[in-house]
């Protein structure tokens, strides 16, 4: 069986699949367009375009790899055919998406999405398969907050892989995936602030992330529905500071809504 998407003979291939979009894109765009000053819409367009272009480098695979990425403004679909057990493809997808999320967040754009694994096909013209619909449902109905959540099938894969890492503590997924207060597993994208060569976190990026989230909390202080979503990011940010950083009180965010902390999946 082929392990690449073949446009000449389209077929469904076992793959890691991700669907994402930008939180509040419609609202952000409408607000920019209705400002009296036309420069506001132009500035928004330039900021969005530049941010998406920079972030796309994180998820655009090497041309020699079979992975495919399709981006249409705020909608992103990734398909990566699985060659063996899926650990490499799943892990690489997590790393790439964490970097993508972080890059957009540092520009004030926050992502919601879903990741699954199963049958999928995509090329330049077509994206199709049960996991496309699964990840779309995860994004639109399950994620709720600005987080990229995992399907049950992806959870089961990680549980299986973790048994090979002494209960999970030595697993690469130990830092990459968190379990939220509602039991959903989501991508710990702030882990992308870590300099792997030096083994330390980039505190400048943590500070920028803090500023962007604080600004969103201020902007949506009178809109409880959106305020709660950005408060989720603030709570996640503060958990990350407590769990992964040392003496990081100055980097934490004052949030109007307190939520229960997530936890690492092997504990």
N, C-alpha and C positions, 0 to 999 in steps of 0.2 A: 504493500500500500504506500502511496506517495506521502511524503512528509513535508510537501510544499504546496501552496495554493497554486493550482494550474488553471490559468484563464482559458486554455484550450479545452480542458476537460474538468469543469468545475465539479468538486465533490466536497462533502463535509469531512473535515479532518479533526482529530482530537487536538485541542488547542487550549492555551490560556487566553481568555478574552476579558477585555475591560471596556466599559462604557463610562464616560464622565461628561459633566458639563459645569459651567461656571455658575455659582450661587448668585441668584438675583440678577442675572444678565439682562433680562427684559426690563426690570425696574431701573437698573443702572443706566441702560441705554435711553429709556424714556425720559429719565430725569435730565440727562445731558441734552437731549433734543429739545426739551421744552423751556430751557433757560433762555432768557431774553437775549443774552449775548451769544451770538452764533459761534464765537470762538470756543465756547464750552464743549459743543458737540465735536468740533475739530480736535480739541485737546483730548477728549475721551477716545476718539477714534485712533489718534496717534498712540496714546498710552496703551490701549488694548492691543493694537497691531504690534507694537514693539514688544509688549510683554508676551504675547502668544508666540511671536517669532523666536524670542530668546528661549522660552520654556520648551518649545518644540524640539530643540536640540537634545533635550534630555530623553525624549521618547522616540526619536528617529533612529532606527537601528542601522547598524553597519549594512551596506548594500549586499554584503556576502551572506547575511543571515536571512532566514525565511520569514521573519516577522514582518507584519504589515501595520501601518498606521494611517488612519484617515482622520483629518481634522477639517471641520466646517465651522468656523467662528468659535462658538462655545461648546460644540459637540466633538468629542474625541472617541474614536473606537480603535482598539489595539487587538490584533490577533497574532498569536505566536504558536505555530504548530509544535506539538510535543514530540520529541524524538525518542525518549526513553521513559523514565518514570515521572517526568514533569518537574522535578525539583529545580533544575537549572532554569527552565523557562519561567516557573512561578517566581523564583527568587530574583531573577533579572528583571522581571516585570515589576516587582515590588520596589526595587532600587530605582528603576527608571521613573515610575510614577511618583515616588516620594520626591525625587528631584524636580519633577514637573510641578507637583503641588507646591513645593517650597518656592520655586521661582515665581510662580503666579502670585502666591501669598505675599511675597516681598514687594509686589507691585499693587497689592490691595485687592487682588482677585482670588476668591476662595472656591475650591473644587468640591463637588459631590459626585459619587460614582459607585460602581460595583465591579467586582472581579469574580470570575468563575472559570471553570474548565470543563470542556466537553466538545461536542461537534460544532464546527464553525467553518465558514468559507468567506474570504474577502479578496478582492483585487481592486483595480482602479475604478471599476464600474459598479461592483456589487458587494454588499455585505449581507450575509444571511446565515441563519442557524439558530438552534434553540438557545445557545448561550448568549447570543446577542439580545434576545428577548428577556432572558434571565437577568443579565446585567442591567438592561434598561429598567426592569422592574425593581431591582435593588436600588438603583439610583433614584427613581421617581417615587417609590413607595416605602422603602426600608431605611435608606440612609438618613433621611430627614434633616440631619445636621450636615455641616460641611465636612464630610468624612467619606472615604472610599471603603465600603464594606465588602466582606467576603461571603460568597455563597456557602451553603452547607457542604457542597462537594469539595470546595477549596479548603474548608476547615478540616475535612476528613483527610485530605492529602497531607496537610501540615501536621496533624496528629500522628499520622503514620511516619512521616519523616522525623518527627521529634523523638520517636522511640529509639532512633539510632544515635541520639545525642544525649544520652543519660538523663532522660526526662525532659529535655528541652532547653536546659540552661546553656548548653554549649551550642545550641542550634542558631544559625543565622537569623531564624525567624523570631528568636527570643526578644530581640530589640525592635524588629520591624513591625510586629503585629501586637495590638493591644485589644483587650476585651472591654467593651464599654458597659455602662451601668445597666443597659437593657439586654445584655448578653450578646450583642452583635460584635463581631471582630472587625477591626478597622486598621488601616495603614497608619503607622506612626511616622508621619512625614517629616517631623522635625528632626528625626534621626539623620536626615540628609544634611544637617548643619555640621555633622562630624567630619573632621579631617582624618580620613582613614590612615594616611601616611604618618601623621603625628599622634593620632589617637586622642585628640582633644576636640571640643566643640568650638565653633566659631561664634563667639559671643556678640560680635557685631551683627551677625545675621539674626541672632535671638533678639537683639534690641530693635532691629528694624521690624521684625515680626510683631513684637510687642506694640510698637507705634502704630502699625497698620490696623491691628485688632482694636486698639484703644480708639483710634479714629472712627472705625466702623461702629463701635459701641456708642460713641457720641452722636454720630450721624443718624442712627436709628433708635435713639433713646425714647422716642415717642411712638415707635412702631413695635409693639410687643412681639409680634410674630417673628419679625426679622431680628429684633434685639435678642431673643432667646437663642437664635442660631449663632449669632456672633458671641454671645455669652458662652455657648458651648466651646467655641474656639479658645476663648479666654481661659476657661477651666482646664481644657486640654493643655494649653500653653503652660499654665501654672503647675499642673501635674508633671509635665516634662521637666520643668525647672527643678522641682523637688526630687524627682526620681533620677535624673541623668546628669544634673549639674551640681556644682559645689558652691555653697554660699551665694545663691542666686536670687536672694530676696529682691534686689534692685531691678531684676528683669521681669518680675511678676506683674500681673495686670489686675487693677481694681475692677471687679466685675459686679454688676448689680444683681446677678442671679447666680447662686451657688448650686453646683451639681455634684453628684457623687463622682469620685475619681474612677478612671479606668484601672485595669491591672494588666500585668504581663501574663501571657496565656499559660505559662508553665507553672505558675504559683498556685 
